[in-house]
Amino acid sequence: MPTPQITTLKIKNFGCIGAQGISIDIDKIVILVGANNAGKSTILRAFEVVADSLKLNEDEFHNRIVSPENLPEIEVHSIATDENKPGENWCTVLGDGKYLIKEKWTWTNVNAEPKRIGFNINHGRWAIAADGETMPWGANNVAKSRRPKPHRVNTFDNPEVQAKAITSLLKTVLEENIKTLKQNEDDKLSRYDTIVQNLITLRNESKISQQASVVVIQEQANQILEKIFPNHELKIISPESTAPIAIDLLGEEFDIEMGLIDGVSLPLEKQGSGTRRTALWTILKLLADKGVRARPASGKAKTLHEPVGPNTAHILLLDEPEVSLHPKAIQNARDVLYSLPDNENWQVMITTHSPSFIDLSKDHTTIIRVEKNAQDHIEATTLFRPSQAQLDEDDKENLKLINLFDSHVSDAFFGGNILVVEGDTEYAAFNYIKQKELEIGNNDYHDLNIIRARGKVTVASMMKILNHFQARYYVLHDTDRQRTKSKVKDRAASINGTTVYRITDIRNPAWTNNEKILNQMSANSRVIASIVNFEEAYFAEVVDSEKPENCINHLKSDPAAFNITKQLLDGILELNGVQLPNGAVAWTSIEEIDQRVTDWDAAIVIQA
């Protein structure tokens, strides 16, 4: 399994992140979720400034204060191999030819170069001046080549700047292709190189005539200047030129448009921001693989691109890729972005407010919630890593299926109280209660996220994931019955076109899934079971079809049904001391629910 180039990012006193600092686990794909202004974009910026050893402006110092006791400090842990590792004193051996390298950047003032040091494993501390050697890989330009190149796409970049960046990048690659064209395959020089060589020859051969013209101009100038500055003369120096000759092969007429196939197309800067930004990160990826990188736009920049060399590691830093995209396009963009790290040279770090951008079935994915705590400090909590959750193939398949049916299962990652329910009926009922209570000013459920698992097996898979949140969560599922009837074709008796079935009594497969739920119970879970199923437990009826519609009709027309369903919800969430209704049980052993179902069935009397 390929190892990511960057494994950890630690940030202190940078932007909105204060002295308490945060630590970010980095895998091939990192999804940063959380409220607005919680620090997600600051994390992307943090990696960008260390990767290029950029200077900081005043806004990037915490609270805009330059304090010697609280200087911006960013730490990066990266992976090196035998081919690119620094000196042994910087390398923690990981095995399989891989080494962990720790570097730290500190900024002492606004618009000042950062100071970079490494962690010396021989001394067990960060390097100091007395060590002589203080930085892995030595000079910054060498060290930069050992780390992934950042490619940043911001949410609200100027449309013209974005379009210009894409045009510049494409022009570079196309011009490089033109420059390799040859008249004949056996020619040593390309047609472009031949022209450049001829221009250099022309420049050199014209030096004699140039010098004669310079002498004339110099004499004429001194005739005027000596009247103003006696005993002074002006000299025009014309040294040998070594400057490379560059030719703009494509000129300014090169442009990019988008539109329907065989339809009208418009310039990229006229496209919607979602289309424009998606085109940008797509082209960034394609060109980075060819050794070209976008350069941050600035008034001083002569070009918006720079060479980085082939086979370089890259990290795409993408702010809110879902902005201005159609829901279907969001899912497609998610799949494409998740596929980028299939190439081991790529990592992706994304900020998002969209549950659709989370795919729990993918390997090498870290989901981190960034939020402000009660003290207004930024915290970063790793909610999910597949390697830690130890999802098996059945879990992954369950999560793939639930992604197809309900992308909002990922709402759980965005905070609030989490209630996992087994099916559509419970989901509809509780959302109806939530809506009606909010209408009369009851805010008990304002931060309640109801997650629909669509099956008992998936309930267990969701619990496996939620156990890593280290926060309280709730579950409601059906117990089902211990045994059920099975209809099996009797092949011997099925003759002359007649099909004969035998009815047999078997152990109910749905009941055995209670074991899977039991195995995922933790100190943070509260698991409630509806005796047999939701309809029997609370409405005293057996319903085989249209269950959600039937349930909502009960809640609308029958106050008793509404009240018992609200009691169930409040009892699950442990609100205001409300007890669970008779048809529900909080359980921690199979024996508990077995006895409750047995007693339940024993009390049922069926009248003819």
N, C-alpha and C positions, 0 to 999 in steps of 0.2 A: 504494500500500500504506500503510495507516495506521501512524503511528509511535507506539510506546509512550510513555506519559507519563514513566515513570521508566526510565533506561537503566543506571545504575550505583549500587551501594550499597557504601560502604567503611566498615569497622568496626575500631576499635582500642580495647583496654582496656575492653571491655564484656562483662560476664558471663564466660563461659569463654574469650573471645577476648582474647589478650594484646597486647603492644606490637608484635609483628610484623604484626598486622592481617591482614585478608582483603579481597578485592575481589570483588563479585558482579556478574556480567553479568545484566541484567534484560531480558527480552523480554516478549511478551504472556503467555506461560505459562512459569513457572519451576518446575522440579521439583528439590527438594533431597533427595538420597539420602545414606546413610551410616549408620554404626553408632549405637547409642544413646549419648547423652551426648557427641556429637561437635560440637554447636553449631547444629544445624538450627533448633530453636525459637528460639534466641537471635537468629538472623538475622531471623526474623519479628518478634520483639519489637523489634529495632533499628529497623526501619522504622516500627513503631507509635509508638515514643517520639518520633521526630523529626517524624513527620507531625502530631502533636498537641503538640509541644514539652513533653513530660511531664517531671516531676521523677523522679529515680532513687532507689531505695532502696539500702541498703547491699549487698544481694546482687547488684545489677547493676553494681557496681564490680568490676573484675577482682581475683580473690582476696580480695574484700571489703576492699580496701585503698584508702584515699583518698590518692593520692600526687600531688603537684604535677607530678612528672616523667612520670606515666603516667595522665593523666586520660582518662575515657571520651570518645571522639571518633568521631562518625559523619558521614560525608559522603554527600550525595545529588546525583547528576547527573540533571537532568530536562530535558524538552523543552518549550519555549514556542513560541507562534506570534505573529504580528503582533497578534492580538487580546488576548493576555494577557502579553506579554513585559514584563520590568522595564526599567530604564534601559539605554541602549546599553553602558555600562561593564561590565555583567554578562553580555552576550550574545555568545557565539561563534556566528558565522553558519554554519549548516549547509546553507543553500540551500532552495529550495522553500518559503520563508516560515517556516522552522523555526530555532530557536536553542537552543543548549546552555547551561544555567544550572547553576553549581556552588554548593552551599551546604554549610556545615559547622557542626555543633553540638558544643559542649564543655560538660561538667558539672564544676564546681569543687568540689562538695560534695554530700553526701547531702541529699535534699529541697530542693535549690536549683534555681532556674530555669536552664535551659541558656542558654548564650551562642551566638547564631547569627551567622555572618558569611558573606559571599559571596566568590567569586573574581573579583577585578577584572582584566579582560582588558587594560585600559589600562596597569596597573602590572605585569601578569604575576605576581601574587601574591594571597594572601588579604588581605582588607581589614584595615586597622588603624585605631585610634581617630583618628589624625591625618588620615585621609581624609575625616572628617566623615560621609560616608554609608558604612555598613558592611554593610548587608543588602539583598539584592534584594527588591523589592516593599515595603520599609519594614517596618511593624509586623507582628507575628506573625499577627494575625487576618486581615490582608490576604494575607500569604504563604500561609497555610494554604489559602485558597480557590483558590490557583494550583496546588496539588499534589493527587494522588489521595487520596481519603479511605480510610483503612484500615478493614477490617472483619475482625476477628480471631475465629476459632473455635478454642478450645483443645481438646485431646484429652479432658481429664478435668475439665471444668467441672462444677460442681454441677448435678444434674438440675433441681432446682427453679429455680435461677437461669436456666438455659437456657430452660426453659419460660416463665418470667416474662418473659424478654427477648422471646421470640417473641410472647407475648400482648400485651405493651406495644406492640410494633411494629405488629401487626395492628390493635390498637385505634386507634392514631394514624391510620392510613390510613382505616379505616372511619368514624371520627368526622369526619375531614376531608370524606369524601363526604357524610355527613349534614349537615354545616354548609353545604353548597352547595345543598341542596334549597330550591326556591322554591314559593310558593303558585301563582304564575303566572309564565310565562317573562318577561313584561315588567316584573316587579318589580325595583326597584333593589337591594333587600336580600333575602338569603335568609331563610327562616323562623327559622333560628338567630340571625342577626344582628339580626333584629327583636326577638326575645326579649331578647337582650343589651342592646340599646338601651333597651328598656322597663325593664330592671333598673337600668341606669345612671340613668335618669330618676327611678326610685323612690328610689335611693340619694341623689341630689342633693336631691330634694324633702323627704326625711326629715331633712335636716340641722338644720332649725329645732327640731323636736321632740327630736332627739338632743342638741342643745346645751342645751336646758332640763333634760334629765335629767342631763347632765354637771355642770351648775351645782349641782344638788341634791346629787349624790354628792360633789362637791368640798367643799361647805360642811360636810356631815356628817363627812367625813374630817378636815377641819381642826379641827373641834371636839375631836376626840380627839387629834390630833397636836400641837396647840399646848400641851397639858398636858405633853407629853414633850419637845418641842423649842420652847421659847419663841421668839417673834419669827421663826418660820419658817412657811411655808405651802406646801401642795401644790397644784399646778396640773395639771389634766388637759387636755392639748392635743388638739384634734380637727381636724387640718388637712384641707384638701380632698383627697379620695381620688382618686388617678389610677390606682390599681392595676386591671389588666384583670380583668374578670369571666370566670371559666372555669366551664364546666358539664361534669360527668362524664356524658356521654350514655349510655354503655354500662354503667357501674357495674362492680361486682366479679363480676357473674354471667357475664361474658364469659369463655369458656374455649375450649381447643382439644383435640380428641380425634382419635385415629387408629385405624383398624381396617379390616377387609375390607369391601368394598362389600356392603351389605345384611347385614353381620355385626355382631358386638359391637365397639364402639369403646371405647377407654380414654383417660384424660387423657394428654397428651404427656409429662408428667414420669414416667409409669409405663411408657413405652416403653423399649426397649433404647437404649443410648447411641449406637449407630450410626444408628438411625432418628432419634433426637432431634437429633443434630448435623447430619444430612443435611437434616432439615426446617429447622433454623436457618439454614444457609448458603443454602438455596433461598430462604427468605423474605427473608433479608438482601439477596440480589441483587434480588429483585422490588421490595422497598421502596426500596432505594437508587436504583433507576431512577426512583422517584417522588419522590425528594428527601428521604428519611428515613434516618437512620443510627442503628445501635445505639450506645448509650453504655456504656462499661465499667461493670460493676456495682460499687457501693461503698456503704458504709453511709450516706454523705452524699447520694447521688444521689436526687433526688425522682422522676425518671423514668429509664427505661432507653432513651430515644431522644432524638434531637435533629434539627432540620431542617438540611439541608445545601444545599438549593436544587436545582432540576432541572438536568439536563444536566451534572452534575458528574462528573469522572473518579473511578474507584474502583479499589481493589486489594483482592482477597480474600486474606487470610492464613490458611491452613488447615492445621492440624496433623493429620497422619495420618488422612485421610478414610476410609481403608479399615478403621479399627478397628471391630470388632463388626459389620461388614457381611458378608453372604453373598457368596461369590465372584461370582455373577452380578450382584448389586447393585453390587459393586466396579467391574465393567466398565461398567455403566450410569452410575454416578456419574462415572467417568473421562470418558466421552463427553460428559456434561452439562457438567462443569467445563471441558473443552477447548473447548466451544462458547461459553462465556461471553465470551471476547474477540472473538467475531464482532461484538459491539457494541464499537465503538472506544473507548468510555468505560471499558472494563474491562481489568484485568490480574489474573492469578492467580498466587500463590506458594504452593506446596504442599510440605510435608515428607511423605515416605512411606518405608515399608519394604517396599512391595509392588511387584514387577516389573509387575504388572497395571496400575499407574497410569502406566506409561510407554508412550507411543504415538509411535514413531519416524517415523510417516508424516505427522505434523502439522507445519505451518509455524509459524514464530514461537515456537519452543519452545527453551528453554535447560535442559539437564540438568547439574546441578552436584553433584559428590560432596564432601561435607564430612567431614573425618576428622582424627584426631590423628596427628601424625608421631612419629618416634622420640624427639623432644625434648619430647613432650606439648604441642606447639603445634597450634592449629587451622589447617587449610589448606582452601581451597576451590578446587577444580579444575573448570573448565568442560569437561565431557566431550563435549558435543554441542550444536551449533547448526546447523540445516538450512542456513542461509545460508553457513556456512563449509564444511560437508560437500559442498555443491553436488550434492545428490541430484537426479537427473533423474526424469522421470515413471515410467520403468521401475523405478528404485530404490524410489520411493514405493509403487508397486503391489506390488512384491515384499514390502516391509515390511508393507503392509496384509494381505497373504495370510498371512504368517508370524504376525502378531498373531492372526489368526483360528484358526490351528492350534496355536500354542504361545506363550502370553504370557510364558513364562519365558525367551524370548530376551533379555528385558531384564535378566536376572540379571547380564549383563556390566557393568552400570552400578554394581553394588553391591560391586565390589572383588574381589581375589583374582586368581589366574592364569586366563586366558581361553583356552579352546580351542574353536575353531569347527569343527564337523564337518559333512560334507555331508548325511548321512542318518540314518535311524533305526537302522541296524545298528551304525554306529560309536558312536552315542549310547548304545545299550543295552550294547554291549561294554565301553566305558570306565567306565560307571557301575557295571557288575558288578565290574570289576576294583577300582574305588575302594572299593566296599562290602566286598568280601572282604579287601582289604588293611587297611582300617580295623579289621575284626574281629580281626585278629592283631596290632594295635598299630602298623601302618605309617601314619604321619601325613604321608607325602609328598604326598598328594592332598587334604588336609583343606580347602584353600582353592581347589581347582580348580573353576571353573565351566565346564561343558561345554555349549556353545551349539549347538543343532541347527538348521542353516540350511534343511534340507529342499529342497535343490537347489543346483546349482553356481552358477547366476546369483545366487541370494540370498547365497551365500558372498561373492561380489564386493561386493554391496551392504553386507554386514556389515563387510567389511574397510574400505570407504570410511568407515564410521562409526568403527570402532576406531582408524583412523589418527589421529583427533583426541584419543585418550586419552593420547597421549605415553607409553605404557607397552608393554612387551613383550606380544605375543599370538601364538597359534599357530593353524595351520590344517591340517586334513587333508581331502583331497578325492580323488575318483577321477580318473585321467587319461582314462579311456575310450579307445576306439580311434580312429585317424585317420579310418577310413572304415567305413561300415555298409551294410547292404542295405535297399533301399526297395521296397515293394510298391505298384505303381501300376496302377490299373484300365485295361485295354486296351478302350476303348469300341468300337472297330471290331470286335474279336473277340468282344465280349460280346453275343451274340444268342440268341434263342429261350429267354430266361430264364436263360441261363448267364452267370456272371461270370468273366471271364478277367483274370488279373493278370500283369504283367510285373515281374520282379525286376531291379532296377538297382543298381549300386554307386555310392554318393554319399559326399560328404564328411560326416562325422558332425557334426551340430549341437552335440552335447555336447562334442566336441573343440574346437570354436571358442570355447566358453566358457572354456577355459583362458586365452585371451588376456585376457578380462575380469579374471580373477584376477591374471594377470601385471601388468596395468596398475595394480592397487591395492597391489602389494607396496611396502613401505616399510622404513626402517631398523629399525622396531619389530616387523616381522612375520617369522615363520619359517613357511614354507609347505612342507608335506609332501604328496606325492601317492602314493596306492596305485596300483601298476601295474595298469592296466585297471580293477579295482574291488577292494573289500575282500575279497570271498570268494575271488576268483582269487589275489590277492596272498598271503594268509596261510593259507587253508584248501585251496588248490588244487582248487577246485570251482566249478561254474557253478550258481547258484541264481536262479530266476526269481520265486519267491514265498516268503512267510513268512520273509523274510531275518532279521529280528531274532530270531525264535524259534529258527531254525536255528543262528544264531550263539551264543546263550546255551546251547543244548544242547551245542554243541561245548565251550564253556568249562567247563561243569559236568562233562562226561564224559571230556574228553581233556586231560591235563596239558600236552601239547605245544602244543595250541591256546591254552590259558591263558597259557603262558609266552611264546609269540610275540606274543600280543596285549599282554601286559604290557611286553614288550621294545619294541613299537611305541610304546606310551604313554610309556614312560620316554625313548625316543629322541627323540620329538617334543618333550618338555619339557626335554630335555638334563639329565636327572637322573643323577647319579653316574657320568658318563662313558659311559652305555649307548649303543651304536650302533644305528642303525635296522636292522630286519631286511631281508633281500634284496628283498622285494616293495615296499619303500618308497623314495622318493627325495626329498631336499630339493633343490628346483629353483629356478632364477632365470631360465631361458630356455626357450622352446618347443623349441629344438633338443635340450636335455637330455632332456626327457620323450619327445620324438619318437624319439630313439635308444633309450631304455630300453624303450619299448613295442615297437619294431621288433625289438630283441634278444630280448625276452620271447617274442614270437610265433614267432620263428625257432627257439626252443628247444623249442617245443611239438610233440610227436609224437602224433597221434591214431591209435589202433589200432582196427582193424575188430572 
